[in-house]
């Protein structure tokens, strides 16, 4: 058995199938981890969603910001954005079945035997792993429960930007959502700065990649965090972090890493579904 993790698919289903073929992936034998953003902006969001759902227990997935945006559009909490490619899902006969499955996916995956933790965007610098686990479970409980429509009405917005254990209600859940699915930069004290998404080295003064914030709590020894979300960061590897969104959607690559044994990296080139639009494409969700 082999265990692979693949970065953000965002509706690029043909590239996903090509990569799995290159890996000789067999769902009867192997296991797959996916960093979220299964859908949106790419050409085949419906087929990507159906395919991942069909993998059943062979796939471990976390929700990304575009997945949550799809859920919000579905419930009427927001409307489609100019560059969304979600209409095929919303018009599909199995839409409700797919999206009830989607809303019950976790925000965080852990396997201490393999030595990996996975979220879409990262772990907030002020959080220990135990705190991150608790926060993820809080959000999952509401999103998978009867209040999911209320949550999706409240989830948009950049505030509060600073973590406090005293946060309550929708403010707390909005912060957790942003930390797990949207975060890229913070200030030196850990306040999330969600208005910029360019690569490190181009950011405004005072903006730090979340994993370089001085107050950051490290992932416990023996564990490595896997994240996606940040296509302009590209593949990034350090002692306790591997980021693997390599910009399939933008004409980059779709990347897999092997989690059992030596960390092999395999990528397929992608033609690109659309050109980046720095003025309008801010990935609010």
C-alpha positions as CSV (number, residue, x, y, z in Angstrom):
1,X,0.0,0.0,0.0
2,X,1.2,3.5,-0.8
3,X,-0.1,6.8,0.6
4,X,-0.1,9.9,-1.5
5,X,-1.1,13.5,-0.8
6,X,-2.2,15.8,-3.7
7,X,-2.5,19.6,-3.7
8,X,-5.4,21.8,-4.7
9,X,-7.4,20.3,-7.7
10,X,-9.8,23.2,-8.2
11,X,-11.8,21.4,-10.8
12,X,-8.8,20.2,-12.9
13,X,-10.1,16.6,-13.0
14,X,-8.2,15.5,-16.2
15,X,-4.9,16.5,-14.5
16,X,-5.9,14.6,-11.4
17,X,-6.6,11.4,-13.3
18,X,-3.3,11.8,-15.2
19,X,-1.4,12.2,-12.0
20,X,-3.1,9.2,-10.4
21,X,-2.3,7.2,-13.5
22,X,1.4,8.2,-13.2
23,X,1.4,7.1,-9.6
24,X,-0.3,3.8,-10.5
25,X,-2.8,4.6,-7.8
26,X,-5.2,1.8,-7.0
27,X,-8.0,2.7,-4.6
28,X,-8.4,-0.9,-3.6
29,X,-4.8,-0.9,-2.3
30,X,-3.5,2.7,-1.9
31,X,-4.7,5.7,0.0
32,X,-5.0,9.4,-1.0
33,X,-4.9,12.6,1.0
34,X,-6.3,15.8,-0.6
35,X,-5.5,19.3,0.7
36,X,-8.9,20.8,-0.2
37,X,-10.2,23.1,-2.9
38,X,-11.6,20.2,-4.9
39,X,-13.6,22.6,-7.0
40,X,-13.9,26.0,-8.7
41,X,-12.1,28.0,-11.3
42,X,-11.0,24.9,-13.2
43,X,-13.1,23.3,-16.0
44,X,-14.4,20.1,-14.5
45,X,-15.5,20.8,-10.9
46,X,-18.5,18.5,-11.1
47,X,-16.5,15.5,-12.3
48,X,-13.7,16.2,-9.8
49,X,-16.3,16.2,-6.9
50,X,-18.0,13.0,-8.1
51,X,-14.6,11.3,-8.6
52,X,-13.3,12.1,-5.1
53,X,-16.6,11.1,-3.5
54,X,-16.5,7.8,-5.3
55,X,-13.1,7.0,-3.7
56,X,-14.9,6.5,-0.4
57,X,-12.6,5.5,2.5
58,X,-9.6,5.5,0.1
59,X,-9.5,9.3,0.3
60,X,-8.9,11.6,3.2
61,X,-9.9,15.1,2.4
62,X,-10.1,18.5,4.1
63,X,-12.3,21.4,3.1
64,X,-10.8,24.5,1.4
65,X,-12.1,28.0,1.0
66,X,-13.5,27.3,-2.5
67,X,-15.3,24.2,-1.2
68,X,-16.9,26.4,1.5
69,X,-17.8,29.0,-1.1
70,X,-19.6,26.4,-3.1
71,X,-21.6,25.4,0.0
72,X,-22.5,29.0,0.6
73,X,-23.7,29.5,-2.9
74,X,-25.8,26.3,-2.7
75,X,-27.5,27.5,0.4
76,X,-28.2,31.0,-0.9
77,X,-25.8,32.6,1.6
78,X,-23.9,34.3,-1.3
79,X,-24.0,34.4,-5.1
80,X,-21.6,33.1,-7.8
81,X,-18.6,35.3,-8.4
82,X,-17.5,36.4,-11.9
83,X,-14.8,33.7,-12.3
84,X,-16.6,30.9,-10.5
85,X,-17.0,27.6,-12.4
86,X,-19.6,26.0,-10.1
87,X,-22.8,26.2,-12.2
88,X,-22.4,22.6,-13.4
89,X,-22.5,21.3,-9.8
90,X,-25.5,23.5,-8.8
91,X,-27.5,22.3,-11.9
92,X,-26.5,18.6,-11.5
93,X,-29.2,16.0,-10.6
94,X,-27.0,14.8,-7.7
95,X,-26.1,18.3,-6.5
96,X,-27.7,17.9,-3.0
97,X,-26.2,14.4,-2.5
98,X,-22.7,15.8,-3.4
99,X,-23.0,18.9,-1.2
100,X,-24.4,17.2,1.8
101,X,-21.4,14.8,1.5
102,X,-19.0,17.8,1.1
103,X,-20.3,19.7,4.1
104,X,-19.5,16.7,6.3
105,X,-15.8,16.6,5.4
106,X,-13.3,17.5,8.1
107,X,-11.2,20.6,8.3
108,X,-8.2,18.8,9.7
109,X,-6.7,15.3,9.2
110,X,-4.1,13.6,11.4
111,X,-2.1,10.3,11.2
112,X,0.5,10.2,13.9
113,X,1.8,6.8,12.7
114,X,2.5,8.3,9.3
115,X,3.7,11.5,11.0
116,X,1.5,14.0,9.1
117,X,-1.2,16.6,9.9
118,X,-3.2,18.2,7.1
119,X,-5.2,21.4,6.8
120,X,-6.0,23.5,3.7
121,X,-4.2,26.8,4.6
122,X,-2.0,26.0,7.7
123,X,-2.2,26.2,11.4
124,X,-2.6,29.6,13.1
125,X,0.6,30.8,14.7
126,X,-1.1,31.2,18.1
127,X,-2.5,27.6,18.1
128,X,-1.0,24.5,19.5
129,X,-1.8,21.3,17.7
130,X,-4.3,20.5,20.4
131,X,-6.0,23.9,20.1
132,X,-6.1,23.5,16.3
133,X,-7.8,20.1,16.6
134,X,-10.3,21.5,19.1
135,X,-11.1,24.5,16.8
136,X,-11.5,22.3,13.7
137,X,-13.9,20.0,15.5
138,X,-16.0,23.0,16.6
139,X,-16.4,24.1,13.0
140,X,-17.0,20.6,11.7
141,X,-19.8,20.1,14.3
142,X,-21.7,23.1,13.1
143,X,-21.1,22.6,9.4
144,X,-22.2,19.0,9.5
145,X,-25.1,19.7,11.7
146,X,-28.5,21.4,11.5
147,X,-27.1,25.0,11.8
148,X,-24.9,24.7,8.6
149,X,-27.1,27.3,6.7
150,X,-26.8,29.8,9.6
151,X,-23.0,29.2,9.6
152,X,-22.6,29.8,5.9
153,X,-24.6,33.1,6.2
154,X,-22.1,34.3,8.8
155,X,-18.7,32.9,7.6
156,X,-17.7,35.8,5.2
157,X,-15.5,38.6,6.4
158,X,-12.0,39.2,7.6
159,X,-12.7,40.0,11.3
160,X,-11.9,39.1,13.9
161,X,-8.3,38.9,12.7
162,X,-6.7,38.2,16.1
163,X,-7.1,35.0,18.0
164,X,-8.4,34.9,21.6
165,X,-9.7,31.9,23.4
166,X,-12.5,34.1,24.6
167,X,-14.0,34.5,21.1
168,X,-17.5,33.2,21.0
169,X,-20.3,32.5,18.6
170,X,-20.1,33.4,14.9
171,X,-17.0,35.5,15.4
172,X,-15.1,32.5,16.8
173,X,-16.3,30.2,13.9
174,X,-15.4,32.9,11.3
175,X,-11.9,33.2,12.7
176,X,-11.5,29.4,12.7
177,X,-12.7,29.2,9.1
178,X,-10.3,31.9,8.0
179,X,-7.4,30.4,9.8
180,X,-7.9,26.9,8.4
181,X,-8.9,27.8,4.9
182,X,-7.8,31.3,3.9
183,X,-4.7,32.3,5.9
184,X,-1.4,33.3,4.1
185,X,0.1,36.3,5.9
186,X,0.0,37.5,9.5
187,X,1.7,40.3,11.3
188,X,4.4,39.7,13.9
189,X,1.9,39.1,16.6
190,X,-0.2,36.7,14.6
191,X,-3.0,38.9,13.4
192,X,-4.2,37.5,10.1
193,X,-3.8,39.8,7.1
194,X,-6.1,38.4,4.5
195,X,-6.0,41.1,1.8
196,X,-2.8,40.0,0.1
197,X,-1.9,36.6,-1.6
198,X,1.3,37.2,-3.6
199,X,4.5,35.2,-3.1
200,X,6.8,35.9,-0.2
201,X,9.1,38.7,-1.1
202,X,6.4,40.8,-2.7
203,X,4.2,41.4,0.3
204,X,3.6,44.8,2.0
205,X,5.8,45.8,4.9
206,X,4.9,44.0,8.1
207,X,3.3,41.1,6.3
208,X,4.9,37.7,7.3
209,X,4.1,34.3,5.9
210,X,2.1,32.6,8.6
211,X,4.8,30.0,9.1
212,X,7.5,32.7,9.8
213,X,5.6,34.6,12.5
214,X,7.9,34.8,15.6
215,X,5.2,33.7,18.0
216,X,4.3,30.6,16.0
217,X,3.8,27.4,17.9
218,X,5.7,24.7,16.1
219,X,4.2,21.4,15.0
220,X,5.2,18.8,17.6
221,X,8.3,16.8,17.0
222,X,7.8,13.9,14.7
223,X,4.9,15.5,12.8
224,X,4.9,17.4,9.5
225,X,2.0,19.7,8.5
226,X,0.8,19.5,4.9
227,X,-1.1,22.4,3.4
228,X,-2.2,23.7,0.0
229,X,-4.1,27.0,-0.8
230,X,-1.1,29.2,-1.6
231,X,-0.4,28.8,-5.3
232,X,2.0,31.8,-5.5
233,X,4.1,30.2,-2.7
234,X,4.4,27.0,-4.8
235,X,6.1,24.0,-3.4
236,X,7.6,24.8,0.0
237,X,9.4,22.5,2.3
238,X,10.8,23.1,5.8
239,X,11.4,21.0,8.9
240,X,7.7,20.8,10.0
241,X,5.8,21.9,6.9
242,X,5.2,20.9,3.3
243,X,3.1,23.2,1.1
244,X,2.0,21.6,-2.2
245,X,-0.3,23.9,-4.1
246,X,1.8,24.3,-7.2
247,X,-0.7,26.3,-9.3
248,X,-2.4,23.7,-11.5
249,X,-5.2,26.1,-12.1
250,X,-2.9,28.8,-13.3
251,X,-0.9,26.7,-15.8
252,X,1.6,25.3,-13.2
253,X,1.5,21.8,-12.0
254,X,-0.6,19.4,-9.9
255,X,1.7,17.8,-7.3
256,X,1.7,14.7,-5.2
257,X,4.0,13.7,-2.4
258,X,4.3,10.2,-1.0
259,X,3.7,10.0,2.7
260,X,4.7,6.5,3.6
261,X,8.5,6.2,3.5
262,X,10.8,8.7,1.6
263,X,8.9,11.8,0.6
264,X,8.9,11.4,-3.2
265,X,7.5,14.2,-5.3
266,X,5.6,13.6,-8.5
267,X,4.0,16.4,-10.6
268,X,2.1,16.7,-13.9
269,X,2.1,19.9,-16.0
270,X,-1.1,21.7,-16.6
271,X,-2.2,23.9,-19.5
272,X,-3.9,26.3,-17.2
273,X,-7.6,27.0,-17.0
274,X,-7.4,30.8,-16.6
275,X,-5.0,33.7,-16.2
276,X,-4.4,35.2,-12.8
277,X,-6.4,38.5,-12.2
278,X,-4.6,40.3,-9.3
279,X,-7.2,43.1,-9.2
280,X,-10.3,40.9,-8.8
281,X,-9.2,37.4,-7.8
282,X,-8.7,37.8,-4.1
283,X,-10.1,34.3,-3.1
284,X,-12.5,35.7,-0.5
285,X,-13.8,32.2,-0.6
